[in-house]
Amino acid sequence: MTRVFIFIVLAASIVAIAAPVEKYPARPIRLITPQSAGASMDVLVRILTPKLTELLGQPVVVDNRGGAGGVIGVETAARAAPDGYTLVMGAPATMIIARFTNRSLPYDPLKDFEPISLIVNAEAVMVVTPALAAKSVQEFIALAKTQPGKLNMASAGIGSSSHLAGVLFTTLTGINSVHVPYKGGGPVAVAIIGGETQWSIVPAAAVIAQVKAGRLRALAVSTAKRSVLMPDLPTIAEAGVAGYEYNAWNGVFAPKGTPRAIIRIWHSAFLKVLADADVKQQYANQGLPPQGSDSPEQFAAFMRADYERIARLVKIAGIKPE
């Protein structure tokens, strides 16, 4: 009996050694985009996927899962098998802010995903209506302090990046400004152009045409570095608001438990694709310079720091889950 058992164990071991290890990837990969086709994130993803397909030798298929502010798509990714064949593109709205605006979020942004890499760090710009006399950040602050509660701040909605970017600005400068939420970035620009509201901090790519046409006045950019779209503008920190920095990023994640070897394969793949000249040009056309992470661990640390920063802003803004 013992000899038979040993024989079976040895036979199984030989088969295991002889069986080829599945080369990764061996089949198509799904990249979930929690927005509808044609939306801003979808455009960024579709610039990447042909290059990823070419690099990895397997189709990288975009799976648009819009709805519930992106929660549906991210939840789908969280519940997917952690085998490296499902990834998801994330952003602060779905990976951080949703945690504070949803009473019952069906995933935990910090516990249910493996961060792979940052993809872009979008530039935002502080714009005002040209009817205001203020032509710099300091002039705007001075004007706002002489008219407390009179200069309305527009945003793309409660808890949106433009809302929290504005909250950070009012907190650091001590100005009193009434928040007026709209449904999206388009209505924000229209409201400021028409003088219905007076200012906002919005994605640079969304308003550069209006700025160039003189319908909006740009004062500064929100990021730590100057904008590639408007390099002559100072950063808000350079303009005198020490410590100001706000980023609206996109990054790629895998379900928790995805093997580290696969995470590193994807990290390397995204860095190679982001360095491609054609990808750089297409991203530049969108006003979004590609920005990968040095490692998955660096992106994880970046996200955790952003989570803590946004948590503080959510508390200051008094945002409650619905």
SVG drawing of the C-alpha trace seen along z (x, -y; Angstrom):
<svg xmlns="http://www.w3.org/2000/svg" viewBox="-29 -96 39 98">
<polyline fill="none" stroke="black" stroke-width="0.4" points="0.0,0.0 2.8,-2.3 4.7,-1.6 1.5,-2.3 1.1,-5.6 4.7,-6.6 4.3,-5.7 1.2,-7.9 2.9,-10.8 5.9,-10.5 3.8,-10.2 1.8,-13.3 5.1,-15.2 6.5,-14.2 3.3,-15.3 3.3,-18.6 6.9,-19.2 6.3,-18.2 3.1,-20.3 3.9,-23.6 3.2,-26.7 0.6,-28.9 2.3,-31.9 0.7,-35.2 -1.3,-36.6 -2.8,-33.6 -6.1,-35.1 -7.8,-38.5 -7.7,-41.0 -10.7,-43.1 -10.0,-46.7 -13.1,-48.1 -13.8,-51.8 -16.5,-53.0 -17.8,-55.6 -19.8,-55.4 -18.1,-55.2 -16.8,-58.6 -16.4,-60.0 -13.1,-61.5 -11.7,-58.5 -12.8,-56.2 -10.9,-58.3 -7.7,-58.0 -8.1,-54.2 -8.7,-53.7 -5.4,-55.5 -3.6,-52.9 -5.3,-49.6 -4.0,-49.2 -0.4,-49.6 -1.0,-47.3 -2.5,-44.7 0.6,-45.0 3.0,-44.8 1.4,-41.8 0.2,-39.8 -3.3,-39.5 -6.3,-41.7 -6.9,-44.3 -10.7,-44.9 -12.4,-48.0 -15.5,-47.2 -17.5,-50.3 -19.5,-50.0 -21.0,-53.4 -23.7,-54.2 -24.0,-55.3 -21.1,-57.7 -18.8,-54.9 -19.6,-52.7 -21.1,-49.9 -17.9,-49.5 -15.6,-49.5 -17.7,-47.1 -17.6,-44.7 -13.8,-44.8 -13.7,-44.3 -15.8,-41.1 -13.8,-39.8 -11.3,-36.8 -7.9,-38.0 -6.2,-36.3 -4.8,-39.2 -7.5,-39.2 -9.6,-42.0 -8.2,-45.5 -10.1,-48.8 -9.3,-52.4 -9.9,-54.4 -10.1,-58.1 -10.6,-60.0 -14.3,-60.1 -14.7,-56.3 -11.6,-55.2 -11.8,-57.8 -14.7,-60.3 -17.4,-57.6 -16.3,-56.2 -17.6,-59.4 -20.7,-60.2 -22.3,-56.7 -23.9,-55.4 -23.3,-51.8 -20.4,-51.4 -20.2,-47.9 -16.4,-47.8 -13.6,-49.1 -11.2,-51.3 -8.2,-50.6 -8.8,-46.9 -10.3,-45.4 -7.7,-46.5 -4.1,-46.2 -2.8,-49.5 -0.7,-49.1 0.2,-52.6 -0.8,-56.2 -1.6,-57.0 -2.3,-60.8 -2.4,-63.6 -4.8,-66.1 -4.2,-69.8 -6.9,-72.0 -7.0,-75.8 -8.6,-78.5 -10.9,-80.6 -13.0,-83.7 -15.5,-85.6 -13.8,-88.4 -16.3,-90.8 -14.2,-90.6 -11.5,-93.2 -9.1,-90.6 -6.3,-89.6 -4.3,-87.5 -4.8,-85.1 -3.8,-87.7 -6.2,-90.3 -9.0,-87.7 -8.3,-86.9 -8.3,-90.6 -11.5,-91.2 -13.2,-88.1 -12.3,-89.3 -13.9,-92.7 -17.1,-90.9 -17.5,-87.9 -20.1,-85.5 -20.6,-87.5 -18.3,-85.6 -19.9,-82.3 -17.8,-79.2 -19.2,-76.8 -18.5,-73.1 -19.4,-70.0 -21.4,-68.7 -21.1,-68.0 -18.0,-65.9 -16.6,-66.5 -12.9,-67.3 -13.8,-71.0 -15.8,-71.2 -12.9,-69.8 -10.3,-71.8 -12.3,-74.9 -12.8,-73.9 -9.0,-73.5 -8.5,-77.0 -11.1,-78.7 -9.6,-76.9 -6.0,-77.9 -6.9,-81.5 -9.7,-82.1 -12.2,-83.5 -15.9,-83.1 -17.4,-81.9 -20.8,-80.3 -20.7,-76.9 -23.0,-76.5 -23.0,-72.9 -23.9,-72.1 -24.4,-68.8 -21.0,-68.5 -18.2,-70.7 -20.0,-72.1 -22.6,-74.0 -19.9,-75.3 -18.1,-77.1 -21.5,-78.5 -22.4,-79.8 -19.0,-81.6 -19.0,-83.0 -22.6,-84.4 -21.7,-85.8 -24.1,-83.5 -21.1,-82.4 -17.7,-84.0 -15.1,-81.4 -14.1,-77.7 -11.1,-75.4 -11.8,-73.1 -9.9,-70.7 -7.7,-72.8 -8.5,-70.8 -12.2,-71.6 -11.9,-75.4 -8.8,-76.2 -10.8,-77.2 -12.9,-79.6 -9.8,-81.0 -8.1,-81.6 -11.3,-83.3 -11.4,-85.6 -14.7,-84.3 -13.0,-83.1 -9.9,-84.5 -7.4,-82.0 -5.4,-83.0 -3.4,-79.9 -3.1,-76.1 -3.8,-73.7 -0.9,-71.3 2.6,-71.5 4.1,-72.1 3.0,-74.5 0.5,-73.4 1.7,-72.1 -1.4,-73.8 -0.9,-77.2 2.8,-77.3 2.7,-81.1 0.3,-80.7 1.7,-80.3 0.7,-77.5 -1.7,-78.5 1.2,-77.9 3.5,-80.1 0.8,-82.8 1.0,-83.0 -1.2,-80.2 1.4,-78.1 0.8,-74.4 -1.9,-74.4 -1.9,-71.4 -4.9,-69.5 -4.7,-66.7 -7.4,-64.8 -5.7,-61.6 -6.5,-58.4 -4.8,-55.1 -5.1,-51.4 -6.0,-48.7 -6.4,-45.0 -8.7,-43.0 -7.2,-42.3 -5.2,-39.1 -3.9,-39.3 -0.4,-37.8 2.5,-40.3 4.3,-38.9 1.3,-39.8 1.0,-43.2 4.6,-43.9 4.1,-42.7 1.2,-45.2 3.2,-48.0 6.0,-47.5 3.6,-47.3 1.9,-50.6 5.2,-52.4 6.4,-51.3 3.1,-52.3 3.0,-55.7 6.6,-56.4 5.4,-55.7 5.7,-58.9 2.3,-58.4 0.6,-57.9 2.4,-61.0 1.1,-63.1 -2.4,-61.8 -2.5,-62.5 -1.0,-66.0 -3.9,-66.6 -6.2,-66.0 -4.1,-68.3 -3.0,-65.4 0.7,-64.6 1.1,-60.8 2.6,-60.2 3.4,-56.6 4.4,-55.5 8.0,-54.3 6.4,-51.2 3.1,-49.7 4.1,-50.4 4.7,-54.1 1.2,-54.3 -0.3,-52.6 1.4,-55.2 0.2,-58.0 -3.4,-56.8 -3.3,-56.4 -2.0,-59.9 -4.6,-61.3 -7.3,-59.3 -6.3,-61.0 -6.1,-64.4 -9.6,-64.1 -11.0,-62.7 -9.9,-66.0 -11.5,-68.1 -14.7,-66.1 -15.0,-66.8 -14.3,-70.5 -16.9,-70.6 -19.5,-68.9 -20.3,-66.3 -22.5,-63.5 -23.2,-60.1 -26.5,-59.6"/>
</svg>
